[in-house]
Each structure stands twice: as structure tokens, then as C-alpha cells.
């Protein structure tokens, strides 16, 4: 695996922001299985040196870059040369609403400046609808602590809806039970933005994301995926 600085020109099939997380890693693995080249963007490359092992297992084709996804200039510096981006970002260090607003704003701005036309963002099931216009987190019995986190994702979705029409975005939303240990089945269902099913294997979520990268079928909308 190679490492570059944001100033170095780099081209790959997709850049994955939040590449150090479990979903980001699953997306990288599936993308490399399909022969795509990947730029893995993380805030602190030194903390994710083990991505080199993932790259080796995937036969190379992964380049690691440093990027603070809440900084539009950093996004704009890392994104050029990529036809698409995936965002699977999370931090426990910043309140959810603040973080996801900042990250989504930076992605919209930075990808626009870099000329990247497509963004796939990973959502959470609590923002899916149980009835038209009614999200899971709108249930009065929904725990306040989890609702606060969910509202961060909801704010990000609002920002995407308000983004320039030149950005072709999709929010891919797995069920509550995202099984990180179950083997992939090679199958999944798509619906949305309503609750679709109770679970999916992480490998099948990655399959759905890479399918949407290679054959775009949804545009400027939230979708649900489930087993």
C-alpha cells in the first residue's frame, strides 16, 4: 500500500472517507475484490497502519491519505481524480449533530471544488420512515440519547437534499442489525426510505454499496438495504 499527502495528484476509482471504520474496510475489501482501485482517507493514518494489511490481502490497489472530513479544503485536496466518493465517517469526540453537519457540508463543498460528481453516504436505520414523513426516531418511546445521535444523521440528510444538483448523492441505510460477523450471502434487497428489514450482513451492505458505485441506479435519495 502506498501513502500520499493531499498535495500529491492521485487517481483511483473511489475515495472512501472514514476508511478506518468497519464499514469503510468492508467497502474497500469488496471494491478491491471487484478490481476497483481505492483511496482510503482517514484523519490519522498512523492509527490505521493496519490498512496496509488489508491492502495486501486485497492485492494492493489501496492508497492511504490523511483527511479531516470536516475540513472542506482537505476534502477538496484529496478528492480530485475520483469519479465517486463513499462516506462512512464517525467520531465519538464531537456531538453527532455538530459532526455530521460539518462533515456533510465539507463533503458537499470539497467534492464540488474537486469535480467529484457522486457521493454514497452510509446512513443509520433510525432515520428511515415508519410512515410517510415519520422517522423511527420520531416515536415518543424512542430513547432520547439515541435520538440525539440519529438527529445528526437527519441533519446531514437535509444538507444533502439542499446540495447543488451537480452532486449525485445516495444515502445507503442498513437495518438496525448490521451483522459484522455473518458471512455475506451475495444478496440484498433495496427499498426506501422506509424500514425494509431487520438485518443485513456487513459484507452484503458493502456489496450493495459497490454495486451502486459501479452501476448507479439511485440518485439524490435515501435508500434502505436489507437481507
N, C-alpha and C positions, 0 to 999 in steps of 0.2 A: 504494500500500500504506500502511496506517495502522500506527502503533506505539502500544501501550498499556503501562501499568505494571500489575503484578499486582493493584493495588487497584481498577483500573477494571473495572466489570462488562462482560463481553463474551460474546456468544453466537455460536457457529458450529457447523457440522455435525460437525467433528472438530478435535481439537488434536493436532499432530504434535510430539512431543518428539524432539530430535535432527534438527530440520528443516534444519539447515545441511549435513548429510551428503548423499552422493549418493543413497542410497535414500530419505531423507526428502524430498529435492527431487523425485524421481521420483513419490513418492506425492502430493505437493502438485500436481504437474502433472496427474496422472491425475484426482485429485479435482476440480480446477477444470474439467478437460475435461468432467466429468460434472455440473458445475453445483453442486458442494458448496462451501460456504464453509469456510475453513481458518484456524485459529490456528497459526502457526509459532512454536514455543518453542525458544529457543536460550540457551545460557549467556551468550554475549556478543554482543548484537545488533550492536554496532559492527563486529565481524569479519564479519558476514554481511549487510552493507548491500546486497549484490548480489541478495539475495532480493527486493528491490524490483523488479528487472528481471524476475525470474521471475513476480512477481505481475502486472506489467504485461502480460507475454506471455500470462498466463492470464486476462486480462480483469479484473483486480482480485480482490476476494473473499478476500484473504490479509491477516491481521493478525499483526504480529511482536510477540512478548513475550519478556521476559527470564525465564529459569528455570534454576536449578541443579537438575537432575533427581535429585540425591542428597539434596535437602532436602525432606522431606515437607511442610513448611509452604509452600514455594514451589510445589510441585505443587498443594496444596490451594488456593492463591491464584489459580493460572492456569487450573484445570480447570473451575470452575463454569460451567454453561450449555452444556456439550458433552455430547452423548449418547454419544460414543465418543472414545477416545484411541488414538494409534499411538505406539509407542516404537521408534525406530531410533537408539539412542544408542551412543556410543563415545568413549573418550578414551585417548590414549597416556600420559597423565600419572599414571595410577593403576593398580596391578596389577589384572588382569582380575577375579579373584575378589572383591577388595575393592570395585571399582567396581560390578560387576553386582549384588552383594548389596545395596549401598547404594541403587543406583538402583531396583531392583525393590522393595525394602522401602518406599522413599519413594513409589513409584507406587501400591503397594497401599494404603498409609496415606492418601496425599494424595487419590487418586481416591475412596476411600471417604468421606473427610470432605467432598469436593466433590459427592458424589452422582452420580458418573460410573459407569455400570454396566458398560461394555465396554472392554476393552483388547486391542489387537492388538500383539504384540511381535515384532520380527524376530529370528529365531534364526540359528544357523550350522550348516552341514551336518555338522560333526564331532560334534554331539550326537545326530544321527539314529542309528537302530539298524541294525546289520547282521544281528542275530539278536535274538530277544526278550530285552530287558534288557541287550544288549551294544551300546554306542555305538561309533562309528567311532574315537573317541579311546581306546578300551579295547584296541585292537590293540597288542600289545607292540612292534611295529615303528613305531608312531606317534611322530613326533618329540616329545621332551619339551617343547620350547619352545612348540610349537603346542598340545600337550595342556594346558599351564598356562592358556593363553588360553581354550581350549574349556571347561575346568572352571568358568570364571567364568560362562559361559552355562548350564552344567549346574546350578550353584548357583542361578541366577535361576529356572530351570525348577522346581527343588524348592520355592522360595519361593512360586511361583505355585500349585503343587499344594496347598500348605498355606494358601493365602489364603482369606479368608471366601467362602462360597458366593455372596454377593451380587455378587462380581466375576466377570463372564463374560469370561474371557480366552482368547486363542488365540495360540500361538507359531507364526508363519508362517516356515517354514525353507526357504530356497533351496538349490540344489546348490552344490558347491564352485566351479563355474564360473559366476559371476554376471557375464554379459557386459554391460558398461556401454555398449558402443558399438553393438551389434547393434540393428537396428530391431525394434520389437515385432511379434509375429505375430498378436496378438489371441487367442492360445490358450495354454492351460496345462493340466497335469494336477495332481490333488491326491491325496495318499495320506498314509501316515504313521501313526506316527512313524518309519517305516523309510526307508532310502535309496531314492529314487524314480527319479532320472535324473541324468545328468552335468552338465547346464547349463540355464540359462534366461536370456533377455534381461531386463535390468533393467526395461524397460518392461512386460514381461509379469508380472514379480513385482509391480510396482505395480498392474497390472490385477487380479491375484488379491487383493491386499490391499484395494483399494477395493470389489471385488465382495463380499468378506467383511464390509466395513463396511456396505454398502447392503442386502445380503441375507444376514444371519448364518445359516450352516449348520453351523458347528462351535462347540463350547462346552467350555471348560475342558480343552483338549487341545493337544498339539503336532501340527502337520501339516507335511507336505513338499509343496513345489510344484516342478514341473519342466516343461521343454518337452515 
